[in-house]
Amino acid sequence: MKSNILNNSQYMNWLEKLDEATLRKVLTVLPGSPFEKAEVMKRIRWKQRNRIIIHIPHASLAVPEEFQKRLLIDEEEFEKENIFESDYLIDVFCSEDLDHLIFPYSRMFCDVERFRDDRKEHMAMFYQRGVVYEKDARKRSFIQINETYKKHILEDYYDPHHKTLTDKVKEKILSYGECLIIDLHSYSDFYEGTLGKRISETSPDICIGFNDYELAKDAIETIQRLCAKYGYTNILNVPYSGSIVPIDYINDKRAKSVMLEVNKRIYLNDEMNGLDENKAAEFDSFMKELYRKL
């Protein structure tokens, strides 16, 4: 005999909105056998996990040959700059069990989290660091570019990435009723404008970014609870704010998004050029538990 709960869409829609602890309490008083209630938990967890997309735009160090030929600084200097500007090794903490989208090239080649139109992008207007960077973190002109080259990057790299993300969000909403994007980044204590200058002595271990607090509230509170459990400090929308949502879904409440800006000090070594075994293991446990609970 099939469960009355499973066959009641109104019940299921309500139950899906509860956090796991509340859900377990509610199921104890609802009718149905232990087997049926276990099946309810299983189905809800399956739906919740499958609605997630992990988006990692800045972890890669790869650049095409056409980019390398345009460099105005030597290769060794570029490699150093590339590591510094990347969300170095944050992709290690991506769950292969969840849907994910990792941009395969360096942000110094194409930054897919900038606005496409430079006139709408603050970093392009003031720092010449739009989708196609003209200057590096030291404010040096490091590459030869022109409008033809920029158009090529937009059409052949930027646009396809955003189409893929949009298609993934559409598929999640059609299949599961909503989508949750985890926009995964990392940052350094050092200010991008001048290497060696600290942003702040109190920069958080994890910055939680969002566009609409109420829309992302459940995910935000889950992250904050886990931060408390693992001893990580966290601040909302500082030093970075917002989280990516495809243009087609910018006002669609079914498309939820939360950004994790992870301070590199909690998983990299002191030289910031490799993983710290103990710190990385602890952060890996944090991320695995987070993926289970979102």
N, C-alpha and C positions, 0 to 999 in steps of 0.2 A: 504494500500500500504506500502510495507516495505521500510525502509530508505536506500537511496543510500549509505550513510556513513557506515551503519552496514553491508551492503553487499559487501563493498569494503575492502578486506583484507589488501591492501597496505595502505589505509587511516588509518585503525584501528591499524595496527602495528606502524605507525608513531605517531598516537595520544597517544598510550599507553606509549610512551617514554617521554611525556611532563609532567612537574609538574602540579598540579591542577590549579594554577593561570593562567599559559600559556594556558592550555587546555581550560579553560572557555573563554578566549579571542579569541582563534582560532575558537571555536564553534560558536561564534557570527557572524562570516563572512562566515561560511560554509553554503551551502544550506540545507534545511530541516526544519521541523516544530519544535516548542519548545518541543513537546512530543518526537520526534525522537532524539533530542539532549539530552534530559534528559535520554533516554534509552541508548545512547552512554556513558554518564557519569556513569550510573548504571553498565553497563557491564564492563567498564574499572576498576571501583573501585572493583567490585566483583573479577575480575581476579587478580588485584594487591594484594588484601587482601588474596586471596586463595593461592598465591605463597609463602606466608610467613610461616616459621617454627620458633617458639621460642624455643631455646635450653637452658635449665637450668641444668647444670651438678653438681653444688656444694651446693645446698640449703638444701638438706636433712641432718638430724642428725641421721637417722636410721642406725643401724649396726646389722648384723646377730649374732645369738648366738655363732656360731663358732668363730667369731672375738672376742667377749667379753671374751671367755675362754682363749684367747692368750694374753690378756693385761698384761703388766708388771707394770702398774701404777694403783692406785685405781680408782674406778668408779667415784667418785666425781671429781677427778683431770681430768679424761678423759672427762667428760661432759663439764667442763670448756674449755678445749682445743678444743673440738669438735665444740662448739659454736664459739669460736674465729676463727677457721680455715674455718668454713663454710661461704657461702654467705648467712648469716643469714636473713631469712624472705624475701629474694628477690623474691621468688616464689609467694608472695602475689600479685605482680604486673604483673603476667602473665595473658594475656587475654584468657579467656575460649572460646571466639569466634574464636580464631585463632588456627591453628594446632600447637601443642607444644610437646616437648619431655623433660620430667623431670627425671633425674636419681634418682631412689628411695632410694639410699644409700649414706652415708657419704663419702666424698672424702678421709677421713682417712682410710676407708676400701678399696675403689677402686676409683682412680682418672681417670675418663674416658677422660680427656683432656691432659693426658701425651702421649708421643709416646709409642707404644706398646713395642718396643725394647729399653731396658735400655741403650744400647750403643749409641742410637741416642737422648737420653733425658738428657739434661743438668742438670735438677733437680735430676735425678737418679745418674748421674756420680759424681756430686759434693756434694749432700746433702742427698743421699739415700732416695729420695722422688720421685720415679717413679710412675708407675701405682699403685704399692703396697708400701705404705710408710713404711720405717723401722724406721725413726726418726720423732719426732714431731717438732713443731715450736721452741721449746726450745732446739732442737738438742739432745733430749734424745731418747735412744732406748726404745720404749714404747710397743713393741709387739714382740712376738716370731714368726718368719716366717722361711720357708725353700723353696727350689725350687719347691717342690710338691705343696705347698700351693699357691705360686705365679702362677703356671701354672693353678691351679684350678680357681683362681680369673680371670685370663685372659680369659680362655675358657668359664666360666660359667656366667660372669658378664660383663667384658669389651667388648668382641667380640659381644655378643648379642645386647648391646646398640649401637655399631657402625653399626651393620647390620641394625638395625631399622632406624637409622639416614640416612644411605645410601639409604635404600628403600624409605624413605619419600622424599628425594631429587630427586630420580629417578622419583617418581610419580608426583612431582610438575613440573619437566621439561617436562615430557610427556604430562601433562594436560594443562600447562600454558606457556610453552616455556622457562621458567626460574624459579629459586628458589632464595629466599632471606632468609638467616638464620640470626636471631637475637640471638647472643650468649650472654645471660644475666648473668652477674656476679655482685658481690659487693666486696669491699675491705675496709681495715681499714687504718687509718692514721699511724698506728703503724707497724713497720717493723716486718716481720714474724720471723726473726732470733732471736730477743730479745724482749720479751713483754715489752712495755713501752717506746721503742725507736721510735721516729717519723721518717717516711720516709723523709718528707719534710714539711715545714711550708706552702708551696704553692701547695700541691697536689690538683688536680682538683676535682670539684664535680662529674664530669663525664669524664672518659677516653674513647675515641672512638678508638677502635682497628680495624685494617684492614690489609689485605695482599696486595691488589692491589688497589691503590687510585682511579684510573680511573674506575675500575669495580664497586667500592662501592660509587662512588662520589655522586650520587643522595641521597642515604640513609645518608651519612655523612653530606651533606649540610642541609638535612631536620632536622637532630638531632641538628646541630649547630644553626639553626634558632630558634628551640624550646628552646634550652638552653638560647639563648639571650632573648627570650620572658619571660621565667620563672626566669631569673637571676642566672642560674647555670653556673659556670665556666667549661670550657672543654679544653682538650688538646688531640692531636692526638698521639696515640701509646706511651703515657707516663702516668703513670709508667709501664703500660703493653702494649703489642703489639700483633698484629695478630688477627685472628679470625678463628674458626674451619670450615673446609671444609672436607668432606669425601675423603679418599685417591683416590677413583675411579674418583673423580671430581676435583682434585686439580688443573688441568690445563684447566678445562672446564669453559669458560666465562659465561655460562648459570647459573652456581652455584655461586651466590654472597653471601658474608657473612660480617657482621659487628658486632663487639663486643662492648657491653656496660659494662664498669666497673664502677659501681656506688659507690661513697664514702658513707659508712654506716652513716656518720654524717648527710646526707640529708634526712634520713628516720627513723633512730633509735633514741632512747633516749640517754642521755649523758652517761648512764651506759652501753650502747651497748647490752642490754639484752631484749629489747622489742621495739615495734614501738612507735614513738612520734606521737601522734594523728594529730597534725597540720602539721608537716613536711611530714608525710606519706600521708596525704590527698592531699597536694600540689604535691608531686611526683606522686601520683596516677593519678592526672589530667594530668600531663606531659606525662606519659606513655600512657594513653588512647588517648590523642591527637596524640602522635607519631604513635601509631598503625593505626590510621585513615589516617595519611598522608604519610606513607611509600609506 
